[in-house]
């Protein structure tokens, strides 16, 4: 789903200005420009936004792509689900119960919606995880 960059949690006005200067106007464009680690590194050099922040924004953008989940995203995030990998790891019954507890049964998504979100997490997970940083030992 196309959303303005301001929709992303934690993005600053300065970040938005820098991304727009690079032709990135909405979340779908940002997702496609930050899916791979090498692309995040390049964009980081051009914008001054750290690769880690760009990775966080990319994960938020992928969650926006899950059909029907966008209105529940604030609650999903409070439950600690901040990426497709985290969504994919969820048990549908457990997640549905947690959502019903947080929202109330009348406002909660249906169990089949939650199952559908989890199934989409596999297909839509296009964000490459960063390589683990190598720790260099210090020789005395």
C-alpha atoms as one frame of an Amber mdcrd trajectory, in Angstrom:
protein
   0.000   0.000   0.000   1.266   3.448  -0.857   1.608   5.685   2.193   3.440
   8.930   2.643   6.804   8.627   4.338   5.472  10.466   7.377   3.332   7.399
   8.131   6.450   5.508   9.270   7.022   5.394  12.994  10.179   7.181  14.085
  10.906   8.956  10.814  11.948  12.567  11.251  11.142  15.533   9.035  14.828
  15.625   8.139  14.755  11.964   7.081  11.697  12.645   4.911  13.385  15.654
   3.295  16.542  13.641   2.536  14.609  10.713   1.057  12.412  12.960  -1.078
  15.544  14.680  -2.378  16.495  11.213  -3.703  13.110  10.765  -5.405  11.559
   8.558  -2.721   8.066   9.923  -2.163   6.175   7.051  -0.517   6.648   3.814
   1.422   6.461   1.527  -1.600   9.358   3.358  -3.260  11.313   3.262  -0.004
  10.729  -0.478   0.317  12.086  -1.127  -3.148  15.103   1.108  -2.547  15.977
  -0.516   0.811  15.210  -4.223   0.344  18.836  -5.247  -0.136  21.657  -4.462
   2.242  23.826  -3.064  -0.549  21.011  -0.684  -1.521  20.643   0.479   2.082
  24.392   1.141   2.229  24.240   3.204  -0.988  21.175   5.141   0.116  22.788
   5.747   3.501  25.820   7.351   1.848  23.559   9.580  -0.230  21.157  10.613
   2.529  23.128  10.386   5.755  20.469   8.095   7.251  22.121   5.078   8.861
  21.683   1.657   7.245  20.149   0.408  10.505  17.416   3.078  10.376  16.803
   2.325   6.706  16.480  -1.372   7.599  13.935  -0.503  10.294  11.973   1.625
   7.797  12.094  -1.201   5.221  10.608  -3.607   7.761   7.817  -1.150   8.524
   7.133  -0.780   4.792   6.801  -4.539   4.330   4.232  -4.741   7.122   2.206
  -2.086   5.294   2.055  -4.438   2.308   0.118  -7.103   4.240  -3.469  -6.884
   3.058  -5.907  -5.786   5.762  -3.370  -5.417   8.535  -2.630  -1.678   8.294
  -5.332  -0.547  10.727  -4.021  -2.994  13.345  -0.338  -2.061  12.943  -0.047
   0.000  16.143  -1.256  -2.981  18.201   0.853  -5.421  16.169   3.936  -3.304
  16.935   3.069  -3.156  20.641   3.035  -6.955  20.591   6.657  -6.845  19.403
   6.050  -7.710  15.758   8.194  -5.301  13.758   9.136  -7.348  10.700   7.861
 -10.023   8.364  10.228 -12.483  10.002   8.579 -11.798  13.368   5.096 -12.062
  11.843   5.949 -15.319  10.091   7.118 -16.792  13.421   3.742 -16.173  15.083
   1.217 -18.839  15.942  -2.096 -17.652  14.465  -4.194 -18.724  17.435  -1.848
 -17.066  19.945  -1.627 -13.839  17.922  -5.403 -13.702  17.496  -5.884 -14.147
  21.238  -3.363 -11.383  21.992  -5.046  -9.029  19.530  -8.492  -9.765  20.987
  -7.135  -9.094  24.489  -5.527  -5.820  23.400  -8.363  -4.510  21.222 -11.423
  -6.264  22.526 -13.220  -9.051  20.753 -15.604  -6.745  18.868 -12.781  -4.745
  17.270 -10.291  -7.558  16.743  -9.584  -9.060  13.332 -11.017 -12.482  12.590
  -8.930 -15.595  13.131  -8.884 -16.202   9.368  -7.524 -12.664   8.835  -4.663
 -13.390  11.230  -3.926 -16.687   9.467  -3.918 -14.842   6.146  -1.480 -12.208
   7.441   0.925 -14.890   8.584   0.692 -16.667   5.229   1.441 -13.378   3.442
   4.521 -12.862   5.585   6.343 -15.590   3.670   5.488 -14.257   0.229   6.094
 -10.584   1.005   9.305 -10.887   3.020  11.719  -9.307   0.577  13.960  -7.390
   2.974  17.443  -8.836   3.210  18.740  -9.000   6.764  22.033  -7.228   7.457
  25.141  -9.352   7.585  26.353  -9.913  11.143  29.074  -7.462  11.981  32.418
  -9.106  12.500  34.009  -8.362  15.824  37.653  -7.538  15.537  39.798  -8.588
  18.410  42.160  -6.095  19.912  45.706  -7.314  20.308  47.580  -5.972  23.306
